């Protein structure tokens, strides 16, 4: 099984610890490593109006885009609980916008790495930028 580098884990764990999750009490942290070798982390940010809640993966992607980077090499997501904290459907699509089907997605808890998936495994037959290439 492919494992993440320690920096990816440490930055995701630091983001996990900064989560704002007063309603669900389910903190999530994420860290993206880009193809240029940069790291961007994020945490979930809940809101009393639940539909306004931001996922950790989305906040990390926002930081990456703000810095002018558009290519995810790999991402690590930390959640708590017994079940694996894989990205929600919306975040799988957000990741797809900036990654390819071979991009590794590491799933961890605060004790370390638990599983590795590719984006293609988590979002098979995805709709992405390539679907719109013919439009001019």
C-alpha positions in Angstrom: 0.0 0.0 0.0 1.3 3.4 -0.9 1.8 5.7 2.1 1.8 9.5 2.4 4.9 11.5 3.2 5.1 12.7 6.8 4.7 16.4 5.9 1.4 15.7 4.2 0.2 13.9 7.4 1.5 16.6 9.8 -0.1 19.5 7.9 -3.4 17.7 7.7 -3.3 16.9 11.4 -2.6 20.6 12.2 -5.6 21.6 10.1 -7.7 18.9 11.8 -6.9 20.5 15.2 -8.1 23.9 13.9 -11.4 22.6 12.7 -14.5 24.6 13.5 -17.1 21.9 14.1 -19.2 23.0 17.1 -22.4 21.3 15.7 -21.3 17.9 14.5 -18.2 17.6 16.7 -16.6 15.8 13.7 -13.4 17.6 12.9 -11.8 17.0 9.5 -8.4 18.1 8.2 -7.0 17.8 4.7 -3.7 18.6 3.0 -3.0 18.7 -0.7 0.5 18.1 -2.2 0.6 19.7 -5.6 2.6 18.6 -8.6 5.0 21.5 -8.0 5.7 20.1 -4.4 3.7 22.8 -2.5 1.4 21.9 0.4 -2.0 23.4 1.1 -4.1 22.4 4.1 -7.7 23.1 5.2 -10.2 22.1 7.8 -14.0 21.9 7.9 -15.7 25.1 8.9 -19.3 24.5 10.1 -22.1 27.1 10.1 -25.4 27.2 12.0 -27.0 27.2 8.6 -25.7 23.7 7.7 -25.7 24.2 3.9 -23.1 26.9 4.3 -20.6 24.5 5.9 -17.2 24.2 4.1 -15.4 20.8 3.9 -11.7 20.5 4.7 -10.9 19.4 1.1 -12.7 22.5 -0.3 -10.8 24.9 2.0 -7.5 23.3 1.0 -8.4 23.5 -2.7 -9.3 27.2 -2.2 -5.9 28.0 -0.7 -4.2 26.1 -3.6 -6.2 28.1 -6.2 -5.6 31.4 -4.4 -1.9 30.7 -4.8 -2.3 30.1 -8.5 -1.8 26.3 -8.5 -4.2 24.1 -10.3 -2.8 20.5 -10.1 -3.3 18.1 -7.1 -0.6 15.4 -6.9 -2.0 13.7 -3.8 -4.3 14.6 -0.9 -4.6 13.3 2.7 -7.8 13.5 4.7 -8.0 13.0 8.5 -11.2 12.3 10.3 -12.2 10.7 13.5 -14.3 7.7 14.3 -14.1 4.0 13.4 -15.3 4.4 9.8 -12.9 5.7 7.1 -13.4 9.4 6.5 -13.4 9.5 2.7 -14.3 12.6 0.8 -18.0 13.3 0.4 -19.5 13.3 -3.1 -19.1 17.0 -3.6 -15.5 17.0 -2.5 -14.7 14.0 -4.8 -16.0 16.2 -7.6 -14.0 19.2 -6.4 -10.8 17.1 -6.2 -11.6 15.8 -9.8 -11.5 19.3 -11.2 -7.8 19.5 -10.3 -6.7 15.9 -10.3 -6.7 12.8 -12.5 -8.1 9.3 -11.9 -4.6 8.1 -10.7 -4.3 10.8 -8.0 -3.7 9.1 -4.6 -6.1 10.0 -1.8 -4.8 9.0 1.6 -7.3 8.4 4.5 -6.0 8.8 8.0 -7.1 9.3 11.6 -5.1 11.1 14.2 -3.0 8.0 14.8 -1.9 7.8 11.1 -2.5 6.4 7.7 -5.4 3.9 7.3 -6.1 3.5 3.6 -5.1 4.6 0.1 -7.4 5.0 -2.9 -7.1 6.6 -6.3 -9.6 9.2 -7.4 -10.7 6.7 -10.0 -11.6 4.2 -7.3 -13.6 6.8 -5.3 -15.2 8.5 -8.3 -15.4 6.1 -11.3 -16.5 7.3 -14.7 -16.3 10.9 -13.5 -17.3 14.1 -15.3 -14.4 16.5 -15.4 -12.7 19.2 -17.5 -12.0 16.7 -20.3 -15.8 16.4 -20.9 -15.9 20.0 -21.9 -12.8 20.2 -24.1 -14.8 20.1 -27.3 -16.8 23.2 -26.4 -15.3 26.3 -27.9 
